Amino acid sequence: MDLAIEPAGLAARILAILSLVMGLGDAAHLLGVWSGPQSPLTAFGVTGFALLAILAAARLFAALGLWLQVQWGAVLLAAALVVELGAVLLGNGLVTMTLYSFIFKLAVLLATFALLAMSWFMTRRHAAD
């Protein structure tokens, strides 16, 4: 599948910027930018810190893949969002977020699925021609 087709390419670039912002926000949390004097490792715990580090790296790599308009970027972003939203819905306390953040990330996940579906259908349509 190729995301370089015009409408899919624009959607991929927009999702790349959103993924970059989310990844940089997670990285800022890891560095303790908004935590005050408390250590991020103490605030999140070892497991939460490791999960947030993996999600931050996944989002940054997904942003790169989406900007380059390749399919693995969208798949990586979708996987990171599914893991994070799944951890929130399980209620284990590793990941906490506000309602607005949950709605935003759910919308980004749905947009990612829509991008993959649009790319798949457009590729199938061009193959039939």
All heavy atoms as an XYZ file, in Angstrom:
948
protein
N       0.824     -1.182      0.000
C       0.000      0.000      0.000
C       0.866      1.243      0.000
O       1.869      1.294      0.682
C      -0.880     -0.002      1.237
C      -2.032     -0.941      1.147
S      -3.101     -0.712      2.541
C      -3.098     -2.368      3.153
N       0.400      2.217     -0.701
C       1.162      3.449     -0.842
C       0.352      4.607     -0.283
O      -0.772      4.842     -0.695
C       1.470      3.676     -2.321
C       2.421      4.828     -2.540
O       3.087      5.230     -1.575
O       2.484      5.313     -3.681
N       0.926      5.333      0.669
C       0.243      6.480      1.245
C       0.533      7.759      0.478
O       0.101      8.828      0.882
C       0.650      6.659      2.712
C       0.256      5.536      3.657
C       0.766      5.832      5.055
C      -1.234      5.332      3.681
N       1.272      7.671     -0.614
C       1.652      8.858     -1.365
C       0.542      9.343     -2.294
O       0.686     10.369     -2.923
C       2.917      8.590     -2.169
N      -0.571      8.609     -2.384
C      -1.703      9.054     -3.173
C      -2.247     10.322     -2.514
O      -2.320     10.406     -1.291
C      -2.768      7.939     -3.259
C      -2.147      6.676     -3.868
C      -3.963      8.378     -4.076
C      -3.008      5.456     -3.748
N      -2.661     11.298     -3.287
C      -2.913     12.665     -2.820
C      -3.710     12.794     -1.514
O      -3.204     13.350     -0.560
C      -3.568     13.480     -3.934
C      -3.739     14.930     -3.597
C      -2.437     15.660     -3.345
O      -1.443     15.338     -3.989
O      -2.422     16.546     -2.491
N      -4.959     12.319     -1.394
C      -5.673     12.543     -0.134
C      -5.053     11.774      1.033
O      -4.994     12.265      2.163
C      -7.093     12.067     -0.393
C      -7.155     11.600     -1.781
C      -5.797     11.699     -2.391
N      -4.565     10.578      0.759
C      -3.942      9.784      1.815
C      -2.621     10.409      2.249
O      -2.267     10.356      3.435
C      -3.725      8.351      1.340
N      -1.906     11.002      1.332
C      -0.640     11.647      1.678
C      -0.827     12.844      2.593
O      -0.064     13.044      3.542
N      -1.850     13.644      2.330
C      -2.136     14.789      3.190
C      -2.567     14.332      4.577
O      -2.111     14.875      5.593
C      -3.226     15.658      2.553
C      -3.648     16.881      3.358
C      -2.479     17.835      3.529
C      -4.822     17.562      2.698
N      -3.415     13.313      4.641
C      -3.843     12.777      5.936
C      -2.665     12.180      6.693
O      -2.569     12.320      7.916
C      -4.931     11.729      5.727
N      -1.752     11.528      5.975
C      -0.571     10.956      6.625
C       0.311     12.050      7.207
O       0.853     11.899      8.310
C       0.217     10.105      5.630
N       0.463     13.163      6.516
C       1.281     14.268      7.037
C       0.648     14.893      8.280
O       1.337     15.242      9.231
C       1.494     15.325      5.951
C       2.345     14.849      4.781
C       3.806     14.875      5.156
N       4.647     14.203      4.207
C       5.390     14.821      3.289
N       5.376     16.113      3.189
N       6.155     14.110      2.482
N      -0.675     15.036      8.271
C      -1.359     15.589      9.443
C      -1.205     14.646     10.631
O      -0.908     15.080     11.751
C      -2.843     15.858      9.117
C      -2.960     17.004      8.117
C      -3.635     16.167     10.388
C      -4.338     17.189      7.553
N      -1.379     13.349     10.408
C      -1.197     12.376     11.485
C       0.254     12.332     11.953
O       0.525     12.084     13.130
C      -1.656     10.991     11.041
C      -3.162     10.772     11.052
C      -3.494      9.397     10.476
C      -3.735     10.914     12.437
N       1.195     12.573     11.054
C       2.607     12.607     11.439
C       2.870     13.747     12.414
O       3.586     13.573     13.406
C       3.496     12.738     10.207
N       2.282     14.903     12.143
C       2.473     16.040     13.044
C       1.835     15.758     14.398
O       2.433     16.037     15.450
C       1.909     17.324     12.393
C       2.760     17.700     11.186
C       1.853     18.470     13.399
C       2.170     18.787     10.327
N       0.629     15.165     14.404
C      -0.022     14.825     15.663
C       0.785     13.788     16.445
O       0.927     13.884     17.663
C      -1.439     14.320     15.404
C      -2.439     15.341     14.882
C      -3.762     14.667     14.546
C      -2.633     16.449     15.890
N       1.323     12.808     15.744
C       2.131     11.784     16.390
C       3.414     12.379     16.966
O       3.845     12.012     18.067
C       2.465     10.673     15.398
O       3.265      9.684     15.984
N       4.020     13.310     16.236
C       5.225     13.975     16.724
C       4.936     14.770     17.993
O       5.700     14.705     18.970
C       5.796     14.889     15.644
C       7.059     15.662     16.006
C       8.223     14.707     16.203
C       7.378     16.678     14.939
N       3.829     15.484     18.014
C       3.468     16.274     19.199
C       3.199     15.355     20.392
O       3.660     15.620     21.514
C       2.255     17.175     18.888
C       1.687     17.788     20.153
C       2.633     18.253     17.900
N       2.477     14.252     20.166
C       2.216     13.320     21.261
C       3.508     12.672     21.756
O       3.707     12.499     22.957
C       1.222     12.240     20.822
C      -0.190     12.745     20.699
S      -1.401     11.446     20.412
C      -0.947     10.857     18.791
N       4.388     12.291     20.836
C       5.651     11.675     21.220
C       6.553     12.632     21.986
O       7.182     12.255     22.974
N       6.614     13.897     21.548
C       7.417     14.882     22.266
C       6.825     15.209     23.632
O       7.560     15.453     24.594
C       7.579     16.152     21.434
C       8.456     16.015     20.187
C       8.434     17.312     19.393
C       9.873     15.627     20.565
N       5.501     15.193     23.729
C       4.856     15.385     25.035
C       5.177     14.256     25.993
O       5.447     14.490     27.184
N       5.156     13.016     25.486
C       5.538     11.870     26.327
C       7.001     11.950     26.747
O       7.346     11.642     27.889
C       5.278     10.558     25.585
C       3.810     10.248     25.450
O       2.990     10.856     26.171
O       3.460      9.384     24.613
N       7.853     12.360     25.822
C       9.278     12.499     26.149
C       9.485     13.593     27.202
O      10.333     13.456     28.091
C      10.083     12.810     24.892
N       8.704     14.657     27.125
C       8.801     15.716     28.136
C       8.358     15.203     29.497
O       8.969     15.545     30.526
C       7.960     16.920     27.713
N       7.327     14.359     29.524
C       6.923     13.739     30.793
C       8.041     12.866     31.350
O       8.275     12.835     32.556
C       5.661     12.894     30.604
C       4.404     13.669     30.715
N       3.711     14.095     29.606
C       3.718     14.108     31.785
C       2.651     14.753     29.997
N       2.622     14.786     31.320
N       8.713     12.134     30.469
C       9.816     11.273     30.912
C      10.969     12.072     31.499
O      11.656     11.612     32.405
C      10.330     10.428     29.748
C       9.442      9.290     29.296
C       9.995      8.663     28.031
C       9.295      8.253     30.384
N      11.188     13.270     30.964
C      12.273     14.116     31.457
C      11.870     14.934     32.668
O      12.694     15.638     33.243
C      12.762     15.033     30.337
C      13.422     14.322     29.161
C      13.709     15.310     28.052
C      14.677     13.613     29.609
N      10.598     14.858     33.056
C      10.141     15.548     34.245
C       9.861     17.017     34.048
O       9.976     17.799     34.991
N       9.482     17.416     32.835
C       9.251     18.827     32.551
C       8.085     19.373     33.369
O       8.155     20.460     33.916
C       9.012     19.037     31.044
C       8.578     20.457     30.739
C      10.262     18.684     30.263
N       6.995     18.604     33.503
C       5.810     19.095     34.203
C       5.624     18.461     35.567
O       4.578     18.634     36.187
C       4.567     18.836     33.361
C       4.573     19.599     32.082
C       4.507     20.952     31.946
C       4.669     19.075     30.774
N       4.562     21.299     30.628
C       4.649     20.159     29.879
C       4.762     17.784     30.250
C       4.716     20.003     28.510
C       4.830     17.635     28.891
C       4.807     18.735     28.035
N       6.576     17.729     36.071
C       6.366     17.012     37.331
C       6.879     17.760     38.549
O       6.719     17.282     39.668
C       7.022     15.633     37.254
O       8.421     15.765     37.160
N       7.497     18.893     38.357
C       8.017     19.645     39.502
C       9.263     18.986     40.066
O      10.060     18.404     39.332
N       9.431     19.053     41.385
C      10.659     18.494     41.973
C      10.664     16.967     42.058
O      11.699     16.366     42.320
C      10.698     19.115     43.367
C       9.276     19.404     43.688
C       8.621     19.750     42.366
N       9.498     16.342     41.840
C       9.422     14.896     41.952
C      10.049     14.223     40.729
O       9.856     14.649     39.591
C       7.966     14.463     42.088
C       7.795     12.982     42.353
C       6.334     12.618     42.508
O       5.452     13.370     42.113
N       6.080     11.446     43.071
N      10.787     13.158     40.972
C      11.409     12.404     39.892
C      10.340     11.685     39.071
O       9.407     11.108     39.640
C      12.382     11.374     40.479
O      12.779     10.445     39.500
N      10.452     11.691     37.727
C       9.472     10.970     36.906
C       9.482      9.471     37.179
O       8.432      8.829     37.104
C       9.914     11.254     35.471
C      10.779     12.440     35.548
C      11.387     12.448     36.906
N      10.623      8.928     37.521
C      10.699      7.502     37.820
C       9.902      7.179     39.074
O       9.232      6.149     39.154
C      12.160      7.076     37.967
C      12.453      5.591     37.981
C      11.895      4.917     36.740
C      13.928      5.339     38.076
N       9.935      8.069     40.046
C       9.153      7.888     41.263
C       7.674      8.115     40.987
O       6.819      7.396     41.510
C       9.628      8.867     42.361
O      11.024      8.724     42.534
C       8.914      8.617     43.660
N       7.362      9.101     40.177
C       5.962      9.442     39.898
C       5.259      8.333     39.119
O       4.109      8.002     39.416
C       5.891     10.748     39.126
N       5.908      7.768     38.111
C       5.275      6.765     37.261
C       5.531      5.343     37.725
O       4.826      4.436     37.314
C       5.761      6.895     35.811
C       5.440      8.207     35.174
C       6.437      8.999     34.636
C       4.139      8.663     35.102
C       6.152     10.208     34.052
C       3.831      9.871     34.522
C       4.847     10.655     33.993
N       6.555      5.126     38.511
C       6.962      3.773     38.843
C       7.800      3.217     37.702
O       7.821      3.774     36.597
N       8.468      2.130     37.965
C       9.362      1.565     36.950
C       8.578      1.079     35.737
O       8.945      1.354     34.588
C      10.204      0.415     37.555
C      11.053     -0.253     36.490
C      11.075      0.931     38.684
N       7.465      0.391     35.970
C       6.679     -0.148     34.859
C       6.033      0.971     34.046
O       6.042      0.945     32.811
C       5.597     -1.098     35.383
O       6.209     -2.058     36.245
C       4.893     -1.810     34.260
N       5.461      1.953     34.721
C       4.843      3.076     34.017
C       5.855      3.888     33.241
O       5.583      4.352     32.133
N       7.053      4.067     33.828
C       8.115      4.802     33.150
C       8.558      4.065     31.886
O       8.727      4.675     30.827
C       9.298      4.997     34.099
C      10.369      5.911     33.582
C      10.254      7.281     33.723
C      11.496      5.400     32.954
C      11.231      8.126     33.251
C      12.483      6.229     32.476
C      12.352      7.605     32.630
N       8.722      2.746     31.995
C       9.136      1.949     30.834
C       8.058      1.960     29.747
O       8.365      2.089     28.559
C       9.441      0.514     31.260
N       6.790      1.851     30.166
C       5.697      1.886     29.189
C       5.638      3.232     28.487
O       5.492      3.297     27.264
C       4.363      1.590     29.875
C       3.128      1.596     28.978
C       3.213      0.496     27.936
C       1.869      1.463     29.806
N       5.799      4.305     29.243
C       5.773      5.635     28.637
C       6.972      5.845     27.710
O       6.841      6.469     26.658
C       5.751      6.706     29.727
C       5.506      8.132     29.267
C       4.172      8.247     28.545
C       5.557      9.079     30.436
N       8.120      5.308     28.064
C       9.294      5.421     27.190
C       9.076      4.669     25.875
O       9.422      5.174     24.798
C      10.529      4.888     27.904
N       8.492      3.494     25.955
C       8.222      2.710     24.742
C       7.191      3.408     23.876
O       7.341      3.492     22.643
C       7.776      1.281     25.118
C       8.948      0.528     25.729
C       7.213      0.540     23.919
C       8.564     -0.783     26.379
N       6.139      3.946     24.499
C       5.112      4.650     23.737
C       5.664      5.924     23.099
O       5.317      6.256     21.961
C       3.913      4.977     24.628
C       3.057      3.792     25.071
C       1.998      4.249     26.061
C       2.431      3.100     23.887
N       6.521      6.641     23.817
C       7.120      7.856     23.252
C       7.985      7.522     22.045
O       7.898      8.185     20.999
C       7.943      8.585     24.312
N       8.821      6.491     22.165
C       9.670      6.094     21.044
C       8.826      5.609     19.865
O       9.116      5.933     18.704
C      10.645      5.006     21.490
N       7.768      4.847     20.159
C       6.909      4.340     19.087
C       6.225      5.494     18.348
O       6.129      5.487     17.116
C       5.865      3.385     19.655
N       5.767      6.503     19.088
C       5.106      7.637     18.442
C       6.085      8.464     17.610
O       5.716      8.983     16.553
C       4.429      8.509     19.481
C       3.183      7.881     20.007
C       2.364      8.862     20.779
N       1.202      8.178     21.288
C       1.012      7.896     22.561
N       1.878      8.269     23.458
N      -0.064      7.259     22.944
N       7.307      8.615     18.086
C       8.290      9.373     17.315
C       8.675      8.633     16.037
O       8.808      9.245     14.970
C       9.515      9.681     18.174
C       9.252     10.665     19.322
C      10.485     10.794     20.202
C       8.822     12.010     18.800
N       8.851      7.315     16.115
C       9.129      6.542     14.911
C       7.917      6.514     13.982
O       8.064      6.538     12.756
C       9.560      5.116     15.259
C      10.995      5.012     15.666
C      11.339      4.684     16.962
C      12.012      5.251     14.761
C      12.661      4.593     17.350
C      13.339      5.157     15.126
C      13.667      4.833     16.432
N       6.716      6.469     14.558
C       5.506      6.503     13.733
C       5.400      7.833     12.997
O       4.972      7.877     11.842
C       4.271      6.274     14.602
N       5.778      8.925     13.670
C       5.756     10.231     13.011
C       6.701     10.246     11.816
O       6.371     10.772     10.749
C       6.135     11.332     14.006
N       7.863      9.644     11.974
C       8.808      9.563     10.864
C       8.227      8.742      9.719
O       8.282      9.150      8.558
C      10.126      8.951     11.343
C      11.164      8.673     10.258
C      11.679      9.977      9.680
C      12.285      7.831     10.803
N       7.659      7.595     10.042
C       7.078      6.748      9.005
C       5.904      7.402      8.298
O       5.754      7.297      7.082
N       5.066      8.092      9.057
C       3.940      8.782      8.433
C       4.395      9.953      7.572
O       3.813     10.225      6.531
C       2.966      9.266      9.503
C       2.084      8.189     10.118
C       1.442      8.690     11.389
C       1.035      7.735      9.120
N       5.435     10.659      8.014
C       5.933     11.777      7.209
C       6.528     11.276      5.897
O       6.407     11.930      4.859
C       6.958     12.578      7.999
C       7.276     13.873      7.324
C       8.344     14.150      6.530
C       6.483     15.065      7.356
N       8.275     15.439      6.082
C       7.139     16.030      6.569
C       5.291     15.400      7.981
C       6.636     17.300      6.389
C       4.794     16.670      7.806
C       5.470     17.608      7.013
N       7.155     10.114      5.949
C       7.700      9.510      4.735
C       6.624      8.809      3.908
O       6.909      8.291      2.837
C       8.802      8.509      5.084
C      10.049      9.101      5.733
C      11.003      7.987      6.151
C      10.731     10.070      4.801
N       5.400      8.774      4.435
C       4.228      8.213      3.779
C       4.371      6.729      3.473
O       4.090      6.263      2.374
C       3.878      9.004      2.516
C       3.538     10.438      2.809
C       3.256     11.256      1.576
O       3.555     10.842      0.459
N       2.682     12.423      1.769
N       4.801      5.989      4.491
C       4.852      4.537      4.376
C       3.876      3.937      5.381
O       3.568      4.534      6.414
C       6.280      3.988      4.591
C       7.187      4.366      3.449
C       6.862      4.462      5.903
N       3.412      2.753      5.073
C       2.338      2.154      5.852
C       2.765      1.794      7.273
O       1.950      1.867      8.191
C       1.814      0.918      5.140
C       0.634      0.307      5.843
C       0.173     -0.963      5.200
O       0.842     -1.505      4.342
N      -0.960     -1.448      5.614
N       4.007      1.431      7.507
C       4.396      0.994      8.845
C       4.282      2.121      9.856
O       4.117      1.861     11.064
C       5.798      0.375      8.854
C       6.918      1.263      8.399
C       7.479      1.293      7.161
C       7.625      2.240      9.172
N       8.479      2.229      7.118
C       8.600      2.822      8.345
C       7.538      2.679     10.487
C       9.473      3.818      8.778
C       8.405      3.677     10.924
C       9.353      4.228     10.076
N       4.339      3.363      9.416
C       4.160      4.483     10.339
C       2.756      4.510     10.912
O       2.558      4.696     12.115
N       1.752      4.300     10.051
C       0.369      4.279     10.518
C       0.103      3.071     11.404
O      -0.601      3.166     12.413
C      -0.583      4.289      9.328
N       0.672      1.944     11.052
C       0.490      0.741     11.855
C       1.143      0.913     13.236
O       0.559      0.532     14.255
C       1.065     -0.494     11.124
C       1.065     -1.718     12.011
C       0.279     -0.754      9.843
N       2.317      1.508     13.274
C       3.001      1.737     14.542
C       2.235      2.725     15.415
O       2.108      2.533     16.625
C       4.426      2.226     14.284
C       5.368      2.306     15.478
C       5.499      0.959     16.160
C       6.721      2.800     15.026
N       1.705      3.783     14.822
C       0.907      4.741     15.581
C      -0.353      4.078     16.121
O      -0.717      4.273     17.285
C       0.549      5.947     14.717
C      -0.333      7.008     15.380
C       0.349      7.605     16.604
C      -0.694      8.087     14.386
N      -1.028      3.295     15.298
C      -2.241      2.603     15.743
C      -1.922      1.633     16.884
O      -2.666      1.562     17.870
C      -2.888      1.865     14.577
N      -0.813      0.911     16.778
C      -0.448     -0.029     17.833
C      -0.159      0.701     19.141
O      -0.598      0.266     20.218
C       0.764     -0.852     17.400
N       0.559      1.813     19.085
C       0.863      2.573     20.296
C      -0.411      3.120     20.936
O      -0.566      3.082     22.171
C       1.829      3.715     19.977
N      -1.326      3.606     20.115
C      -2.573      4.138     20.657
C      -3.459      3.043     21.229
O      -4.108      3.234     22.262
C      -3.316      4.928     19.581
C      -2.699      6.282     19.240
C      -3.344      6.860     17.996
C      -2.812      7.241     20.400
N      -3.499      1.887     20.591
C      -4.288      0.770     21.113
C      -3.741      0.320     22.462
O      -4.510      0.069     23.406
C      -4.330     -0.395     20.094
C      -4.796     -1.685     20.739
C      -5.219     -0.041     18.928
N      -2.425      0.241     22.583
C      -1.824     -0.160     23.856
C      -2.140      0.862     24.948
O      -2.534      0.503     26.061
C      -0.293     -0.349     23.694
C       0.390     -0.444     25.042
C      -0.001     -1.582     22.866
N      -1.981      2.139     24.623
C      -2.219      3.169     25.641
C      -3.689      3.237     26.039
O      -4.011      3.274     27.233
C      -1.765      4.532     25.130
C      -1.921      5.609     26.179
C      -1.403      6.945     25.735
O      -1.304      7.188     24.520
O      -1.098      7.754     26.622
N      -4.585      3.249     25.065
C      -6.010      3.307     25.395
C      -6.478      2.030     26.084
O      -7.336      2.069     26.968
C      -6.832      3.586     24.136
C      -6.613      4.966     23.510
C      -7.397      5.097     22.211
C      -6.965      6.065     24.473
N      -5.893      0.906     25.714
C      -6.211     -0.344     26.399
C      -5.767     -0.328     27.846
O      -6.491     -0.799     28.732
N      -4.594      0.235     28.112
C      -4.120      0.333     29.498
C      -5.002      1.267     30.320
O      -5.251      1.015     31.499
C      -2.672      0.821     29.519
N      -5.498      2.318     29.697
C      -6.399      3.232     30.413
C      -7.729      2.546     30.701
O      -8.261      2.646     31.809
C      -6.614      4.529     29.596
C      -7.741      5.359     30.161
C      -5.341      5.335     29.557
N      -8.266      1.843     29.713
C      -9.558      1.192     29.903
C      -9.498      0.033     30.882
O     -10.491     -0.276     31.541
C     -10.110      0.725     28.558
C     -10.544      1.852     27.607
C     -10.968      1.278     26.263
C     -11.665      2.659     28.232
N      -8.339     -0.617     30.985
C      -8.196     -1.693     31.970
C      -8.151     -1.150     33.391
O      -8.423     -1.880     34.342
C      -6.946     -2.524     31.684
C      -7.018     -3.423     30.455
C      -5.689     -4.120     30.230
C      -8.131     -4.434     30.606
N      -7.804      0.116     33.530
C      -7.835      0.758     34.831
C      -6.780      0.269     35.804
O      -6.994      0.279     37.006
N      -5.625     -0.131     35.303
C      -4.580     -0.621     36.190
C      -3.747      0.495     36.800
O      -2.889      0.246     37.631
C      -3.678     -1.627     35.467
C      -3.044     -1.047     34.225
O      -3.161      0.145     33.940
N      -2.371     -1.894     33.477
N      -3.965      1.736     36.410
C      -3.266      2.869     37.011
C      -1.909      3.185     36.409
O      -1.277      4.149     36.816
N      -1.429      2.381     35.459
C      -0.139      2.680     34.829
C      -0.216      3.937     33.988
O       0.698      4.746     33.975
C       0.315      1.512     33.945
C       0.886      0.302     34.645
C       1.213     -0.778     33.629
C       2.101      0.661     35.442
N      -1.313      4.082     33.274
C      -1.494      5.235     32.399
C      -2.755      5.964     32.847
O      -3.814      5.357     32.970
C      -1.634      4.795     30.925
C      -1.828      5.991     30.023
C      -0.439      3.986     30.487
N      -2.613      7.251     33.095
C      -3.779      8.069     33.429
C      -3.858      9.219     32.436
O      -2.831      9.715     31.971
C      -3.675      8.639     34.856
O      -2.486      9.398     34.966
C      -3.679      7.523     35.886
N      -5.072      9.613     32.116
C      -5.258     10.745     31.214
C      -6.608     11.360     31.482
O      -7.494     10.730     32.061
C      -5.100     10.324     29.750
C      -6.130      9.374     29.217
S      -5.961      8.991     27.466
C      -4.428      8.113     27.428
N      -6.754     12.595     31.047
C      -8.024     13.287     31.202
C      -9.015     12.795     30.156
O      -8.644     12.105     29.205
C      -7.834     14.805     31.050
O      -7.396     15.081     29.708
C      -6.817     15.340     32.047
N     -10.259     13.178     30.330
C     -11.281     12.791     29.374
C     -11.008     13.399     28.004
O     -11.160     12.735     26.975
C     -12.665     13.227     29.872
C     -13.839     12.934     28.952
C     -13.995     11.428     28.747
C     -15.108     13.546     29.483
N     -10.565     14.641     27.981
C     -10.258     15.296     26.706
C      -9.082     14.609     25.997
O      -9.091     14.462     24.783
C      -9.957     16.773     26.907
C     -11.148     17.542     27.398
C     -11.128     18.185     28.627
C     -12.308     17.618     26.642
C     -12.234     18.883     29.085
C     -13.416     18.316     27.080
C     -13.375     18.947     28.307
O     -14.454     19.634     28.744
N      -8.096     14.204     26.755
C      -6.958     13.498     26.174
C      -7.391     12.143     25.622
O      -6.952     11.726     24.554
C      -5.865     13.323     27.230
O      -4.795     12.592     26.720
N      -8.267     11.462     26.349
C      -8.777     10.173     25.887
C      -9.551     10.337     24.580
O      -9.360      9.571     23.631
C      -9.668      9.534     26.959
C     -10.201      8.196     26.587
C      -9.412      7.057     26.749
C     -11.467      8.045     26.050
C      -9.886      5.807     26.394
C     -11.945      6.808     25.691
C     -11.154      5.687     25.864
N     -10.420     11.344     24.520
C     -11.206     11.580     23.312
C     -10.291     11.944     22.139
O     -10.477     11.467     21.022
C     -12.260     12.674     23.559
C     -13.329     12.145     24.532
C     -12.905     13.129     22.258
C     -14.278     13.204     25.039
N      -9.277     12.789     22.389
C      -8.338     13.169     21.340
C      -7.590     11.954     20.807
O      -7.488     11.757     19.590
C      -7.348     14.206     21.884
C      -6.229     14.519     20.942
C      -6.444     15.278     19.804
C      -4.949     14.038     21.184
C      -5.412     15.556     18.934
C      -3.918     14.312     20.325
C      -4.150     15.081     19.191
N      -7.083     11.113     21.705
C      -6.316      9.942     21.259
C      -7.204      8.914     20.582
O      -6.775      8.238     19.636
C      -5.552      9.356     22.432
C      -4.427     10.281     22.850
C      -3.602      9.753     23.971
C      -2.517     10.780     24.291
N      -1.621     10.340     25.320
N      -8.454      8.806     21.017
C      -9.387      7.920     20.336
C      -9.689      8.432     18.926
O      -9.758      7.648     17.973
C     -10.675      7.784     21.151
C     -11.708      6.803     20.622
C     -11.147      5.380     20.608
C     -12.964      6.872     21.461
N      -9.822      9.739     18.781
C     -10.059     10.326     17.453
C      -8.847     10.111     16.543
O      -9.010      9.815     15.349
C     -10.371     11.812     17.583
N      -7.647     10.253     17.078
C      -6.442     10.005     16.282
C      -6.370      8.530     15.875
O      -6.002      8.206     14.744
C      -5.175     10.446     17.045
C      -3.913     10.007     16.321
C      -5.165     11.949     17.238
N      -6.750      7.635     16.773
C      -6.767      6.210     16.447
C      -7.765      5.920     15.328
O      -7.450      5.187     14.380
C      -7.097      5.383     17.693
C      -7.191      3.878     17.491
C      -5.841      3.299     17.091
C      -7.700      3.206     18.749
N      -8.959      6.488     15.421
C      -9.952      6.284     14.371
C      -9.493      6.885     13.044
O      -9.721      6.306     11.981
C     -11.296      6.858     14.803
C     -11.973      6.136     15.975
C     -13.239      6.872     16.385
C     -12.250      4.694     15.643
N      -8.824      8.041     13.101
C      -8.290      8.646     11.876
C      -7.188      7.780     11.275
O      -7.075      7.675     10.047
C      -7.764     10.041     12.172
N      -6.400      7.144     12.113
C      -5.344      6.248     11.624
C      -5.956      5.030     10.936
O      -5.506      4.613      9.861
C      -4.430      5.818     12.770
O      -3.924      6.975     13.418
C      -3.277      4.974     12.273
N      -6.991      4.458     11.558
C      -7.680      3.337     10.923
C      -8.314      3.771      9.601
O      -8.283      3.024      8.623
C      -8.752      2.754     11.849
C      -8.201      1.936     12.985
C      -8.894      1.844     14.174
C      -7.000      1.265     12.878
C      -8.408      1.090     15.223
C      -6.493      0.512     13.915
C      -7.211      0.421     15.097
N      -8.889      4.967      9.573
C      -9.484      5.479      8.333
C      -8.425      5.677      7.256
O      -8.674      5.393      6.072
C     -10.222      6.786      8.610
N      -7.245      6.157      7.643
C      -6.151      6.332      6.684
C      -5.725      4.990      6.095
O      -5.538      4.866      4.882
C      -4.960      7.009      7.351
C      -3.687      7.116      6.505
C      -3.905      8.084      5.356
C      -2.521      7.541      7.358
N      -5.585      3.994      6.940
C      -5.203      2.670      6.440
C      -6.277      2.089      5.527
O      -5.966      1.511      4.481
C      -4.925      1.733      7.616
C      -3.648      2.021      8.391
C      -3.597      1.185      9.656
C      -2.433      1.766      7.531
N      -7.540      2.256      5.905
C      -8.629      1.743      5.064
C      -8.689      2.494      3.742
O      -8.848      1.882      2.681
C      -9.952      1.871      5.812
N      -8.541      3.822      3.768
C      -8.572      4.611      2.539
C      -7.421      4.220      1.620
O      -7.600      4.061      0.410
C      -8.493      6.103      2.878
C      -8.533      7.004      1.661
S      -8.608      8.765      2.019
C      -7.161      9.032      2.998
N      -6.250      4.034      2.187
C      -5.101      3.638      1.382
C      -5.315      2.262      0.764
O      -4.992      2.039     -0.402
C      -3.847      3.647      2.253
O      -2.762      3.146      1.540
N      -5.873      1.351      1.553
C      -6.111     -0.002      1.053
C      -7.130      0.017     -0.089
O      -6.916     -0.617     -1.125
C      -6.591     -0.891      2.198
C      -6.755     -2.318      1.807
C      -5.758     -3.234      1.615
C      -7.980     -2.993      1.537
N      -6.295     -4.442      1.251
C      -7.662     -4.320      1.200
C      -9.303     -2.606      1.555
C      -8.633     -5.254      0.891
C     -10.268     -3.538      1.246
C      -9.928     -4.854      0.906
N      -8.236      0.761      0.092
C      -9.266      0.821     -0.958
C      -8.757      1.521     -2.208
O      -9.072      1.111     -3.326
C     -10.530      1.503     -0.443
C     -11.342      0.640      0.472
C     -11.666      1.075      1.740
C     -11.785     -0.615      0.074
C     -12.403      0.275      2.598
C     -12.529     -1.418      0.920
C     -12.842     -0.970      2.187
N      -7.972      2.581     -2.047
C      -7.452      3.285     -3.219
C      -6.444      2.422     -3.975
O      -6.402      2.440     -5.202
C      -6.840      4.613     -2.804
C      -7.889      5.608     -2.328
S      -7.181      7.136     -1.790
C      -7.001      7.952     -3.350
N      -5.656      1.660     -3.261
C      -4.707      0.758     -3.910
C      -5.446     -0.330     -4.677
O      -5.070     -0.671     -5.795
C      -3.767      0.141     -2.871
O      -3.098      1.191     -2.176
C      -2.751     -0.765     -3.520
N      -6.500     -0.859     -4.076
C      -7.288     -1.877     -4.755
C      -7.972     -1.301     -6.006
O      -8.074     -1.971     -7.026
C      -8.345     -2.460     -3.815
C      -7.819     -3.128     -2.588
C      -7.715     -4.555     -2.701
N      -8.964     -5.110     -3.197
C      -9.205     -6.382     -3.236
N      -8.310     -7.208     -2.796
N     -10.318     -6.857     -3.712
N      -8.445     -0.061     -5.906
C      -9.112      0.563     -7.051
C      -8.129      0.799     -8.187
O      -8.441      0.574     -9.347
C      -9.759      1.883     -6.624
C     -10.625      2.469     -7.721
C     -11.273      3.735     -7.301
N     -10.237      4.777     -7.354
C     -10.360      5.974     -6.817
N     -11.455      6.279     -6.168
N      -9.407      6.852     -6.928
N      -6.909      1.251     -7.842
C      -5.907      1.481     -8.893
C      -5.418      0.164     -9.490
O      -5.045      0.127    -10.658
C      -4.741      2.283     -8.338
C      -5.064      3.711     -8.112
N      -5.410      4.575     -9.120
C      -5.117      4.435     -6.970
C      -5.666      5.768     -8.619
N      -5.504      5.710     -7.312
N      -5.396     -0.897     -8.713
C      -4.975     -2.193     -9.230
C      -6.013     -2.762    -10.202
O      -5.674     -3.487    -11.137
C      -4.745     -3.163     -8.094
N      -7.276     -2.421     -9.980
C      -8.339     -2.922    -10.849
C      -8.369     -2.190    -12.187
O      -8.883     -2.716    -13.169
C      -9.700     -2.762    -10.164
N      -7.805     -1.001    -12.230
C      -7.815     -0.217    -13.488
C      -6.846     -0.752    -14.505
O      -5.908     -1.350    -14.374
C      -7.490      1.244    -13.223
C      -8.628      1.929    -12.485
O      -9.743      1.400    -12.519
O      -8.362      2.985    -11.873
